Structures are given as structure tokens and as C-alpha cells.
Amino acid sequence: MLHRTLSGRLALALVLAAAMFAGPRAKAETRWTIDSTGIVMDAAANAPHSDHIEMSGQKAAIVYYWSIDEDGRYSCEFHHIFPLLRTIPNNTHGFFPYNHSTNVAKMLKVDGKTPDFKVVQVALDGTLKVRETTSELELNRLDFPSVTDQAVYEMFYARNISDRSLKLEIPGYKYSWESDPEKGVKGSYVMDIELVNGGTATLAPGESRYFCLVMQAYEKNEAQTKRLKPDTIAFPVEYAARMGLFKQLSDNLILETPDEVINTEFRFAKLRASESIIATKGGLMHAPGGEAYYAALWCNDQCEYVNPFFPFTGYETGVKSAYDCYMQYARFMNDAYNPLPSSIIAEGESIWNGAGDRGDAAMTAYGAARYCLECADPQKAADIWPLIEWCLEYCRLKLNAAGVVASDSDELEGRFPAGKANLCTSTLYYDALLSASRLAKELGKGGRLVRSYRRQAKQLRRNIKDYFEHTIDGYDTYRYYEGNDTLRSWICMPLVVGIFDRADATVDALFESPLYTGEGLLTQLGEQTYWDRSTLYAFRGAYYAGKGDYITPKVSAYTHRRLLEDHVPYPVEAMPEGSQRHLSAESGLYCRIFTEGMFGIRPTGFKSFTMKPSFPKGWSGIALRHVRAFGGDFDISCKRKGGKIVTTITDNATASSRSFRCREGKEFKVKL
């Protein structure tokens, strides 16, 4: 890539970035290894250590703040979120939370004494698993939320590893707490914690005993019907349901590359993107999470980031949640073309509009049009089409004198300046026009409309060039808004939507300047804040621009950081804001690095798409198995042969195959 003499400002930014990240990166270690089910950590080699991970079900989410102290002892704080138990004020954060640090291991007795457990191993495989031992007893914990109930479980298996019989005492334990009825939409809520299958048992050598901690919440007024009876719960079935979800997601849209770290992170990211869907009264609502965002919807996280990913997975709950999301937003179309709400909250019963117009119509049209093409479902597309059409017209009406889209801010909601018209909004609108023209054709909307959208897209591309192309910090790239004079991470967006006029300089600006750090891309050069979402978009854009050989080492290093080092196993939201929360839509963006970046898949019809594969020259090939988009179940295999890439599409129902041969970075059409 470009080698250049740094300007004074760039040199200063480089020094600041080096100082800023020298500390955290110096401490970063490879703590985890990959095994057949997930990742594992040797506790003795990594103590002391602490981390947090979020898991979700349809009615409960949980963040585990777990740690191993310098003596090898384990502790965990459970941060529960119950999105359907609404609190007052019933706003974005109006859900019932409960935190506690119940440690069953400290309650046990072995031959009348409290055992001093030391952690041997921690594993993540869709659950949090902890193995602790004394010289005589092994204790295995399995932590996970229920897939469908308002409950979280911690299952225990105690096994005698000595050569003599042991007397194990498991105490009866019950705890209940009621919330203030004045603070609940439906009165008081109850948090119950109960240890099931306790008592005293004599364990012969090699023998095991199973017991479980049940953590649940419910409305006090409906305790008779809403409270689970812990002694009747089939815990192995609950565990099988959680693992079954992970397996279902693992068995579809399988990424195969020579980099096992990337393959494994892709599998984990599918789970995080897909598990966090809440069954609300307003339909299935994908939840960003992070102990902050549940039973609510956003035009960026849902409409733009994760909804267009779900059709690739074949995960029907995810596909349905995307449909429900777009139909929720369709309620806010209006003849006056007032903006869509910043967020739909409280299970769809209210809105938050504090951020004004963030370019939400462009985000929504972009995601919805791609989603409809990928779903290949004419009825879903017909239902969503009015929203797409309305959003496109809204954007057209917001064009300024220069012909780019004006908005109050962008998806960062004023955290950083975005001017009166930003690059992200206009590029999303451009892509939405292209997808909508193809969708209009599929839906038989007439050639006039199809041609109109294409003309508008062509003109908008010229306007983007004239308005946003700029030399910033010595790079012939893009300014993010009028008056912007320093590099911003979101200049990646033209690459993402297939505008490659300044691809080389933009990739240089993103990854050869101090904007790129050990944690990814800074939001703005010279600042300390980074958001994974722009880094993930930039990776995808670089691949789509044909830079697979250049960008893969950076993607690999980022992936290693997120999967195997200090804070695992998913992409994160931001730092320092949010303390690297595992927001779920970022995991969807991680997966899209590969589906739409490395493989270059771009929907063009219900049964058609274009591809533009790009991967390192040192790799012999890549594959996506069981792609479920476009109404099919097919494999994509790309291999290098004779200086070109041979792509084979195999229909898994008929075993029939077709091959395409092209140079790297060249696009070709596929029709199923």
C-alpha cells in the first residue's frame, strides 16, 4: 500500500495512538485455544483474569461478570435482564434488572467441610462452562439462559475423583425479592433464586451428583401462571435446547477458510447475532443488548446491520424478527414525510425521538431492500415495499442543493460531528436505490419506476463524487461532511456500496494512517474512541474493493483479539463508551465481512446475485456451505486455478453444480 511522509498532524496522531494503545496491547495475551466445540482457557496459566459475556434468550438475557483470582478461585456476578417485565418510566431502559453473586460452590460440604475449589478450565461453547476441583471432588458448572422462558440456569455436576467414598451435602437454598410495585408497569416483579435437587448424597469413587440453580423473574400478580416450578423443570432438555440453537446456527452458513480463528469467530458471531431476539407483544424484536437495549428497535442496529444477514442463515426466528421490525417501522410512514423515529421502544408501544433524523430512512431502505431480495419471498417483499418506497421518497425530498442527503446527524447521534449532510447517509441511499430498482422489477412495479431509481442512483453517485471527494490529511479520499478536515472511519462507506473511484487512497487512509490501531479504527483521527461497527464495515469494504490479500492479515489480527485474548468471544460495541459491550448487531456485521466482502455477494433478484471473491494469494480456496438465501440451500466454493478464481455453486438439494472462472476483483452474475 501507499508509503508516504507524514504531515505534522499525522505524526502527532501517530504518537498519540501509539501511546494510547501501548498499554492495553502490551498486556494482551492469547488466553484461549480452539477446540471441537468452542474455545477453552487453562485457568492456572491465566490467573488472575476477569471478563464478561452476554447471552440471550427470547425472554431473558444475562451478562456474566466472571473472574479467577490470583489463588485460582472462581467468582461470578449475574446481571439479569428481563425485557418483558416493563418498569416506569417505560422507556428504552424500562426493563426489570437484577444483579447478584450467588456462589453455590461455597455452600457445599464434603465430609462436613467446605471444599476449597480451584478453577482448572473455563470454556465457551454457547454456554459458559467452568471446571473446578479439589483433590477429591470435581465440580462442573454450565451457565446459560433459557431459550424460551423467563429464566437462567446454572447446572452443576459434582464428581468424586478420589479413591474413597465422599459425603456430599447440597443445602436447600431459596431466595426471593420483590420490586417496588410503584415502579412496575404491571406492579411488583419477583426475582426467585432456588437450588434444586439438593440434599445429602454419598458418592462412590467416580460417581456424580447433579443439581441446578434456577434464576427466574415474573409478575407477582400472575405468580400462579407465570412462575416456573423449579422441581419440574427438565434441565437436560433446557440445556439441549440451548446447545441445539448453537448447533442449528453452526450447521448453516458455514465459513471455511485456512484460518481456523476466523472460521470459529464466524460461528460464534452467528450465535450472538441470532440469539438476542425478544418475543414481545409487538412481535419478535432483535435486541442489541448490553444491559441497555431490549424490546426495542433501531434503524441502524436492526434495519441496516443485522436484518439483511438473517436470510443467509436460514434461521426462521431471525428472518421473522427482521420482517416484524420493518413492519413496525412501516407504521410511521406519513404523508408529510416527517422522519422515522430514532427508536421504537417498549415492545412497540412507544418511541424515542431524541436523536432527530440520523439518516434513518436511508438505513431502513438500504437494509429492507437487500433483505427482501435475499428472502426471495414475494409476499414479505410486497408487505415491506411501501416502507422502502416511502423511505426512498423521503431521502429524495431531503436532497440539498448539492444533491446529497441532508440529515440532523448520523448513527453516532451527535457523539462526533456529522455536518448537515454526511457521507454515510448518502451512500446508503445510493445502495438502496440500486436494490429497490431490482426489487421493483421482481414485484412487477413497472419499467418506469425501475428506470427512475436507476437514474436517481446514477445522479447521486455523481453528486457524492462532487460533494464528498476531498484530500484529507494528504489522502485523496472523502470528507465525511462539509468542513470535515480530519480522517474519519466512516469514509469506508463508498467501498461498501461499490463506489471504488478512490478505493486505493481510501484503503490507505483507513489502514495506513494512525486511524487504524490495535483495537481497530478510531472514529476520528486524534481521538480515543473506537466503535467496532465502522471497523467491520471497513474490513468488508476493503474486501469488496478487491483488497483481500492486503486486508486479511488485519482481519485475522482483529479476529484473534476478539476471540482468543482478553475479552471474548464476540465483536464489541465501543470503547471507552459501553466498556466493550457485546452488542449483538456487531456480530452480524462481522459475518457480513465475509458474505458480502470476501465473497462479494450482492443480491440482484429473488434468485440471483453477483459475486466478486477476494482472498489472500496464499490461500488455495474458501467456501460457504449451506447458504440459505435466495430461497435455496447451496454451497459456494472458490479456488485459485491458473491465476484465476474458479467459483463453484452447488445446489444441495440436487447436487448439481455450475462453475464460474474470473480474475480476482471481477464481478460475475449468478442465477439460481
PAZABA-665025 format. One line per field, with one value per residue (C-alpha): residue number from 1; residue in three letters; x negated, y negated, z. Coordinates in pm, whole numbers, plus 50000, padded with zeros to 5 digits. Each point is the difference from the previous one (the first is absolute). Example, Ala and Ser with C-alpha at 12.3 -4.5 7.8 and 13.67 -1.06 7.14 Angstrom:
<rs>
bapa <- [1 2];
torkol <- [ALA SER];
x <- [48770 49863];
y <- [50450 49656];
z <- [50780 49934];
</rs>
This chain:
<rs>
bapa <- [1 2 3 4 5 6 7 8 9 10 11 12 13 14 15 16 17 18 19 20 21 22 23 24 25 26 27 28 29 30 31 32 33 34 35 36 37 38 39 40 41 42 43 44 45 46 47 48 49 50 51 52 53 54 55 56 57 58 59 60 61 62 63 64 65 66 67 68 69 70 71 72 73 74 75 76 77 78 79 80 81 82 83 84 85 86 87 88 89 90 91 92 93 94 95 96 97 98 99 100 101 102 103 104 105 106 107 108 109 110 111 112 113 114 115 116 117 118 119 120 121 122 123 124 125 126 127 128 129 130 131 132 133 134 135 136 137 138 139 140 141 142 143 144 145 146 147 148 149 150 151 152 153 154 155 156 157 158 159 160 161 162 163 164 165 166 167 168 169 170 171 172 173 174 175 176 177 178 179 180 181 182 183 184 185 186 187 188 189 190 191 192 193 194 195 196 197 198 199 200 201 202 203 204 205 206 207 208 209 210 211 212 213 214 215 216 217 218 219 220 221 222 223 224 225 226 227 228 229 230 231 232 233 234 235 236 237 238 239 240 241 242 243 244 245 246 247 248 249 250 251 252 253 254 255 256 257 258 259 260 261 262 263 264 265 266 267 268 269 270 271 272 273 274 275 276 277 278 279 280 281 282 283 284 285 286 287 288 289 290 291 292 293 294 295 296 297 298 299 300 301 302 303 304 305 306 307 308 309 310 311 312 313 314 315 316 317 318 319 320 321 322 323 324 325 326 327 328 329 330 331 332 333 334 335 336 337 338 339 340 341 342 343 344 345 346 347 348 349 350 351 352 353 354 355 356 357 358 359 360 361 362 363 364 365 366 367 368 369 370 371 372 373 374 375 376 377 378 379 380 381 382 383 384 385 386 387 388 389 390 391 392 393 394 395 396 397 398 399 400 401 402 403 404 405 406 407 408 409 410 411 412 413 414 415 416 417 418 419 420 421 422 423 424 425 426 427 428 429 430 431 432 433 434 435 436 437 438 439 440 441 442 443 444 445 446 447 448 449 450 451 452 453 454 455 456 457 458 459 460 461 462 463 464 465 466 467 468 469 470 471 472 473 474 475 476 477 478 479 480 481 482 483 484 485 486 487 488 489 490 491 492 493 494 495 496 497 498 499 500 501 502 503 504 505 506 507 508 509 510 511 512 513 514 515 516 517 518 519 520 521 522 523 524 525 526 527 528 529 530 531 532 533 534 535 536 537 538 539 540 541 542 543 544 545 546 547 548 549 550 551 552 553 554 555 556 557 558 559 560 561 562 563 564 565 566 567 568 569 570 571 572 573 574 575 576 577 578 579 580 581 582 583 584 585 586 587 588 589 590 591 592 593 594 595 596 597 598 599 600 601 602 603 604 605 606 607 608 609 610 611 612 613 614 615 616 617 618 619 620 621 622 623 624 625 626 627 628 629 630 631 632 633 634 635 636 637 638 639 640 641 642 643 644 645 646 647 648 649 650 651 652 653 654 655 656 657 658 659 660 661 662 663 664 665 666 667 668 669 670 671 672];
torkol <- [MET LEU HIS ARG THR LEU SER GLY ARG LEU ALA LEU ALA LEU VAL LEU ALA ALA ALA MET PHE ALA GLY PRO ARG ALA LYS ALA GLU THR ARG TRP THR ILE ASP SER THR GLY ILE VAL MET ASP ALA ALA ALA ASN ALA PRO HIS SER ASP HIS ILE GLU MET SER GLY GLN LYS ALA ALA ILE VAL TYR TYR TRP SER ILE ASP GLU ASP GLY ARG TYR SER CYS GLU PHE HIS HIS ILE PHE PRO LEU LEU ARG THR ILE PRO ASN ASN THR HIS GLY PHE PHE PRO TYR ASN HIS SER THR ASN VAL ALA LYS MET LEU LYS VAL ASP GLY LYS THR PRO ASP PHE LYS VAL VAL GLN VAL ALA LEU ASP GLY THR LEU LYS VAL ARG GLU THR THR SER GLU LEU GLU LEU ASN ARG LEU ASP PHE PRO SER VAL THR ASP GLN ALA VAL TYR GLU MET PHE TYR ALA ARG ASN ILE SER ASP ARG SER LEU LYS LEU GLU ILE PRO GLY TYR LYS TYR SER TRP GLU SER ASP PRO GLU LYS GLY VAL LYS GLY SER TYR VAL MET ASP ILE GLU LEU VAL ASN GLY GLY THR ALA THR LEU ALA PRO GLY GLU SER ARG TYR PHE CYS LEU VAL MET GLN ALA TYR GLU LYS ASN GLU ALA GLN THR LYS ARG LEU LYS PRO ASP THR ILE ALA PHE PRO VAL GLU TYR ALA ALA ARG MET GLY LEU PHE LYS GLN LEU SER ASP ASN LEU ILE LEU GLU THR PRO ASP GLU VAL ILE ASN THR GLU PHE ARG PHE ALA LYS LEU ARG ALA SER GLU SER ILE ILE ALA THR LYS GLY GLY LEU MET HIS ALA PRO GLY GLY GLU ALA TYR TYR ALA ALA LEU TRP CYS ASN ASP GLN CYS GLU TYR VAL ASN PRO PHE PHE PRO PHE THR GLY TYR GLU THR GLY VAL LYS SER ALA TYR ASP CYS TYR MET GLN TYR ALA ARG PHE MET ASN ASP ALA TYR ASN PRO LEU PRO SER SER ILE ILE ALA GLU GLY GLU SER ILE TRP ASN GLY ALA GLY ASP ARG GLY ASP ALA ALA MET THR ALA TYR GLY ALA ALA ARG TYR CYS LEU GLU CYS ALA ASP PRO GLN LYS ALA ALA ASP ILE TRP PRO LEU ILE GLU TRP CYS LEU GLU TYR CYS ARG LEU LYS LEU ASN ALA ALA GLY VAL VAL ALA SER ASP SER ASP GLU LEU GLU GLY ARG PHE PRO ALA GLY LYS ALA ASN LEU CYS THR SER THR LEU TYR TYR ASP ALA LEU LEU SER ALA SER ARG LEU ALA LYS GLU LEU GLY LYS GLY GLY ARG LEU VAL ARG SER TYR ARG ARG GLN ALA LYS GLN LEU ARG ARG ASN ILE LYS ASP TYR PHE GLU HIS THR ILE ASP GLY TYR ASP THR TYR ARG TYR TYR GLU GLY ASN ASP THR LEU ARG SER TRP ILE CYS MET PRO LEU VAL VAL GLY ILE PHE ASP ARG ALA ASP ALA THR VAL ASP ALA LEU PHE GLU SER PRO LEU TYR THR GLY GLU GLY LEU LEU THR GLN LEU GLY GLU GLN THR TYR TRP ASP ARG SER THR LEU TYR ALA PHE ARG GLY ALA TYR TYR ALA GLY LYS GLY ASP TYR ILE THR PRO LYS VAL SER ALA TYR THR HIS ARG ARG LEU LEU GLU ASP HIS VAL PRO TYR PRO VAL GLU ALA MET PRO GLU GLY SER GLN ARG HIS LEU SER ALA GLU SER GLY LEU TYR CYS ARG ILE PHE THR GLU GLY MET PHE GLY ILE ARG PRO THR GLY PHE LYS SER PHE THR MET LYS PRO SER PHE PRO LYS GLY TRP SER GLY ILE ALA LEU ARG HIS VAL ARG ALA PHE GLY GLY ASP PHE ASP ILE SER CYS LYS ARG LYS GLY GLY LYS ILE VAL THR THR ILE THR ASP ASN ALA THR ALA SER SER ARG SER PHE ARG CYS ARG GLU GLY LYS GLU PHE LYS VAL LYS LEU];
x <- [50000 49906 49685 49990 49834 50220 50124 49953 50357 49975 49667 50154 50303 49767 49817 50329 50138 49683 50010 50371 49985 49656 50142 50299 49826 49690 50219 50197 49927 50126 50201 50232 49962 50246 50141 50268 50290 49879 49714 49836 49768 49749 50079 49667 49804 50221 50088 50081 50247 50347 50243 50367 50221 50365 50244 50364 50325 50343 50107 49680 49645 49705 49654 49750 49723 49767 49653 49721 49791 49625 50063 50207 50341 50303 50272 50279 50248 50326 50154 50353 50219 50369 50116 50370 50034 50039 49915 50092 49914 50066 49721 49700 49856 50334 49942 49958 49633 49861 49637 49862 49692 50142 49715 50131 49651 49949 50318 49890 49857 49780 49971 50119 49744 50025 49792 49739 50056 49742 50092 49847 50165 50252 50173 50240 50210 50332 50001 49751 49836 49771 49815 49876 49832 49868 49781 50318 50292 50050 50273 50122 50221 50208 50148 50257 50336 50317 50074 50371 50072 49939 49722 49626 49840 49677 49967 49746 49844 49796 49780 49796 49644 49849 49953 50240 50367 50093 50297 50126 50244 50194 50203 50353 49987 50280 49995 50276 50009 50292 49967 50182 50352 50001 49709 50147 50239 50176 49930 49743 49758 49846 49647 49971 49675 50028 49760 50164 49911 49815 49957 49734 49844 49720 49792 49796 49674 50088 50365 50172 50284 50195 50176 50106 50043 50317 50015 50333 50221 50374 50291 50108 50366 49963 49774 50235 49981 49667 49767 49812 50000 49630 50046 50185 49755 49822 49658 49828 50274 49937 49628 50069 50217 49723 49739 50248 50028 49622 49989 50279 49814 49667 50136 50114 49792 49671 49688 49694 49665 49643 50024 50168 50021 50212 50216 50063 50075 50246 50180 50014 50112 50293 50116 49972 50171 50284 50061 50094 50360 50275 50354 50193 50365 49891 49845 49650 49755 49629 49824 49657 49967 49717 50221 50160 50190 50281 50357 49922 49886 49759 49955 49627 49956 50301 50115 49650 49753 50151 50331 49837 49780 50277 50114 49652 50032 50341 50078 50374 50022 49745 50170 50335 49852 49871 50342 50166 49747 50071 50375 49961 49827 50263 50248 49814 50029 50180 50119 49805 49674 49903 49700 50020 49955 49647 50116 50316 50005 50201 50101 50122 50227 49796 49713 49686 49928 49715 49746 50209 49942 49681 50043 50244 50197 49682 49899 50343 50033 49647 50059 50361 49937 49707 50197 50296 49782 49813 50318 50142 50347 50236 50255 49748 49861 50346 50075 49674 49993 50211 49746 49709 50177 50087 49642 49858 50238 49915 49631 50073 50186 49702 49749 49819 49886 49700 50226 49892 50221 50033 50054 49970 49721 49890 50020 49762 50274 49784 49711 49780 50073 50189 50083 50327 49945 49773 49837 50159 50359 49947 49814 50269 50265 49800 49985 50368 50095 49811 50156 50347 49975 49935 50273 50248 49930 50060 50328 50118 50011 49936 49700 50059 49937 49705 49838 50076 49820 49702 49980 50020 49721 49781 50048 49946 49671 49883 50117 49816 49686 50034 50099 49801 49679 49727 49637 49988 49669 49824 50226 50215 50303 50329 50100 50277 50192 49947 49729 49857 49620 49880 50030 50316 50057 50332 49824 50009 50363 49944 49800 50280 50256 49775 49863 49633 49887 49768 49961 49621 49964 50297 49861 49667 50173 50183 49724 49663 50068 50016 50378 49934 49892 49964 50370 50121 50089 50026 50321 49799 49627 49850 50287 50003 50340 50046 50318 49973 50282 49797 49700 50220 50143 49649 49877 50299 49946 49632 50087 50273 49744 49784 49742 50024 49626 49936 50286 50008 49702 50178 50330 49816 49827 50328 50175 49725 50040 50374 50004 49688 49863 50136 50367 50172 50161 50192 49953 50077 50183 49756 49728 49986 50378 50181 49690 49990 50353 50084 50275 50148 50033 49622 49972 50228 49766 49705 50164 50077 49626 49992 50338 50001 49630 49774 50257 50141 50364 50239 50371 50145 50327 50197 49787 49696 49696 49659 49671 49652 49776 49680 49769 49626 49777 49853 50339 50092 50370 50299 50356 50343 50207 50378 50077 50375 50068 50185 50238 49733 49750 49673 49625 49752 49644 49724 49659 49696 49914 49773 49981 50377 50273 50235 50329 50228 50364 50152 50371 50017 50346 49903 49619 49982 49713 49893 49660 49888 49644 49879 49713 49992 50195 50225 50372 50214 50371 50161 50358 50132];
y <- [50000 49632 49891 49629 49730 49914 49646 49831 50079 50361 50043 49867 50228 50296 49920 49961 50326 50188 49867 50069 50363 50102 50078 50219 50177 50068 50186 50191 50372 50306 50141 50234 50291 50145 50349 50203 49825 49645 49840 50100 49828 50162 49827 50060 49849 49688 49913 49739 49915 49851 49950 49957 50167 49949 50277 49964 50187 49887 49880 49960 49878 50041 49845 50211 49797 50283 50004 50223 49853 50039 50312 50164 49955 49926 49742 49862 49714 50071 49694 50101 49813 50083 49789 50088 49889 49632 49732 49634 49789 50250 49870 50149 50129 50081 50368 50193 50066 50199 50054 50253 50213 50327 50253 50352 50148 49813 50156 50361 50229 50304 50222 49706 49751 49720 50103 49756 50020 49878 49935 50236 49888 49752 50076 49819 50212 49816 50030 49894 50312 49999 50302 49978 50264 50089 50304 50208 49831 49857 49740 49905 49692 49943 49650 49894 49821 50185 49984 49927 49939 49710 50189 50060 50324 50103 50378 50186 50342 50106 50308 50193 50018 50160 50370 49993 49920 49640 49851 49706 49756 49768 49753 49901 49641 49759 49627 49768 49624 49775 49671 49681 50032 49626 50049 50282 49960 50310 49947 50195 50243 50292 50138 50360 50190 50364 50292 50319 50364 49923 50230 50240 50269 50248 50008 50310 49948 49879 49936 49667 49793 49742 49688 49661 49638 49855 49621 49865 49691 49951 49768 50037 49972 50294 50221 50297 50004 49833 50151 50311 50285 50075 50358 50083 49845 50249 49838 50232 49905 49629 50053 50198 49716 49746 50224 50086 49632 49974 50317 49883 49677 50182 50241 49726 49732 50171 49798 50200 49824 50107 49777 50203 49694 49818 50310 50036 49632 50010 50289 49816 49676 50180 50104 49655 49833 50252 50082 49648 49989 49914 50136 49679 49905 49802 50306 50141 49718 50040 49848 49833 50093 49865 49967 49704 50074 50258 50031 49709 49935 49767 49918 50064 50307 50188 49853 49943 50227 50335 50044 50050 50271 50231 50138 50146 50208 50154 49928 49944 49818 49751 49966 49942 49745 49800 50007 49892 49719 49855 50027 49814 49715 50005 49868 49669 49918 49669 49775 49703 50195 49932 50217 50351 50019 50041 50316 50205 50098 50176 50303 49768 49793 49681 49823 49810 49709 49830 50026 49842 50119 50208 50102 50265 50019 50077 50265 50161 49998 50139 50293 50073 50017 50238 50210 50036 50110 50252 50145 50071 49985 49796 49955 49867 49772 49872 49926 49810 49824 49697 49927 50021 49773 49749 49994 49940 49713 49857 50001 49843 49718 49948 49943 49672 49756 50222 50303 50199 50098 49763 50133 49877 50244 50356 50330 49868 49755 49693 50162 49877 49720 50106 49668 49937 50279 50297 50261 50298 49892 49922 50324 50207 49820 50069 50372 50004 49853 50274 50279 49844 49985 50375 50071 49786 50212 50322 49864 49884 49632 49895 49898 49630 50029 50232 49753 49708 50157 50086 49645 49860 50234 49899 49631 50051 50173 49695 49774 50211 49961 49625 49932 50249 50072 49810 50010 50065 50016 50055 50284 49955 50156 49857 49740 50123 49672 49648 49838 50334 49974 50313 50371 50180 50376 49979 49897 50376 49979 49936 50325 50191 49892 50057 49650 50067 49673 49930 50352 50012 49667 50072 50337 49826 49727 50257 50250 49830 49693 49979 50036 50375 50130 50327 49986 49911 49662 49686 49814 49686 49946 49864 50119 50302 50147 50300 50178 50351 49935 49765 50235 50290 49794 49894 50360 50093 49703 50084 50355 49877 49767 50304 49949 50352 50059 49674 49994 50364 49971 49708 50189 50300 49791 49832 50337 50150 49704 50045 50383 50107 49714 49796 49936 50279 50140 49739 49663 49712 49670 49728 49879 49811 49960 50320 50179 50233 50134 50301 49826 50260 49815 49953 50378 49986 49742 50229 50279 49759 49933 50340 50048 49657 49915 50301 50180 49673 50116 49726 50086 49912 50198 50263 50271 49806 49822 49880 50118 49853 50231 49862 50190 50032 50136 50241 50166 50277 49943 49899 50129 49921 50312 50011 49645 49965 49670 49959 50284 50266 50214 49985 50008 49750 50115 49773 50138 49853 50159 49874 49648 49970 50084 50285 49971 50302 49971 50331 50050 50221 50131 50129 50017 49814 49755 49709 49836 49645 49899 49642 49781 49886 49681 50062 50034 50274 50081 50306 50110 50292];
z <- [50000 49989 50183 50072 50210 50295 50045 50336 50105 49887 50178 50321 49959 49952 50324 50186 49862 50089 50355 50033 49896 50123 50345 49909 49715 50207 50251 49738 49995 49821 50288 49812 49761 49751 50052 49824 50179 50054 50191 50329 50248 50232 50329 50175 49711 49986 50360 50104 49726 49966 49713 49919 49740 49907 49906 49906 49960 49883 50348 50200 49950 50232 50022 50193 50165 50093 50145 50124 50280 50050 50210 49726 50162 49783 50054 49786 50008 49819 49833 49900 49751 49960 49703 50024 50362 49923 50253 50042 49811 49722 49779 49818 50327 50163 50075 50325 50088 50290 50102 50249 50062 50132 50021 50055 50029 50328 50141 49949 50266 49942 50304 50207 49866 49743 49697 49871 49625 49749 49639 49746 49678 49860 49668 49770 49765 49995 50379 50267 50145 50303 50135 50360 50216 50340 50051 50036 49825 49652 49948 49653 49952 49685 49974 49738 49956 49909 49629 50052 50372 50239 50173 50021 50114 50164 49983 50216 49972 50304 49947 50250 49860 50310 50079 50295 50061 50075 50181 49796 50162 49766 50208 49925 49883 49912 49961 49885 49947 49902 49816 50094 49852 49927 49758 49792 49705 50133 50368 50196 49837 50181 49963 50117 50048 50101 50019 49874 50074 50320 50299 50119 49784 50041 49683 49926 49807 49649 50090 49920 50140 49800 50135 49859 50095 49846 49962 49876 50012 49958 50076 50361 49905 49761 50209 49971 49622 49917 50262 49890 50250 50038 50116 49677 49754 49774 50020 49750 49752 50066 49946 49683 49869 50053 49838 49725 49911 49971 49791 49770 49933 49970 49739 49761 49830 50086 49920 49895 49966 50078 50312 50274 50227 49740 49944 50374 50059 49708 50172 50333 49834 49838 50346 50155 49704 50009 50366 50107 49877 50248 49962 50070 49962 49694 49838 50001 50074 49950 50302 49995 50369 50212 50311 49828 49678 49997 49869 49770 49642 49822 49633 50018 50225 49864 49667 49864 50180 50090 49814 49658 50151 50124 49661 49946 50318 49939 50367 49982 50333 49871 49662 50173 50241 49703 49835 50326 50033 49658 50057 50329 49818 49726 50259 49998 49631 49963 49719 50139 49977 50356 50099 50137 50377 50132 50174 50056 50368 50270 49789 49726 50223 49993 49825 50088 49771 50180 49720 49724 49644 50000 49638 50121 49675 49805 50254 49982 49621 49962 50235 49906 49625 50043 50249 49764 49709 50215 50152 49654 50154 49778 50279 50251 49731 49907 50365 50053 49661 50107 50277 49756 49752 50272 50133 49654 49940 50341 49907 49662 50171 50233 49719 50049 49734 49927 49951 50308 50293 50293 50352 50358 50087 49926 50187 50269 50101 50042 50186 49715 49751 49687 49839 49821 49746 50068 49778 50173 49938 49631 49925 50172 49795 49684 50074 50095 49662 49818 50210 49974 49621 49996 50253 49808 49694 50195 50134 49658 50090 49644 49795 50057 50374 49948 49760 50229 50295 49781 49865 50351 50113 49707 50074 50373 49933 49805 50283 50260 49792 49967 50360 50208 49806 50177 50103 50374 50186 49669 49880 49689 50163 50138 50250 50227 49983 49872 50211 50120 49991 50178 49926 50110 50008 49813 49679 49937 49887 49626 49988 50172 49738 49700 49934 49932 49836 50293 50132 50024 50179 50227 50108 50066 50200 50209 50065 49937 50211 50383 49961 50015 50343 50183 50084 49651 49854 50207 49926 49930 49967 50321 50223 50233 49912 49777 49895 49858 49755 49780 50015 49888 49715 49896 49991 49786 49769 49951 49896 49767 49842 49919 50277 50144 50001 50184 50251 50117 50241 50168 50016 50140 50268 50097 50015 50216 50236 50033 50022 50187 50208 50293 49921 49808 49789 49798 49829 50233 49985 50101 50233 50227 49970 50095 50130 49700 50034 49784 49803 49770 49670 49985 49975 49696 49847 50067 49801 49716 49960 49833 49834 49834 50020 49950 49780 49866 49994 49893 49949 49662 50002 50187 49839 49887 50134 49894 50150 50017 50209 50151 50232 50066 49728 50254 50050 49761 50051 50212 50031 50140 50068 50027 49896 50053 49824 49668 50085 49976 50187 49813 50042 49859 49948 49866 49900 49830 49670 49723 50139 50022 50251 49917 50190 50019 50110 50111 50064 50310 49909 49655 50028 49668 49957 49782 49985 49921 49916 50038 50110 50360 50053 49701 50047 49847 50006 50157 49937 50202];
</rs>
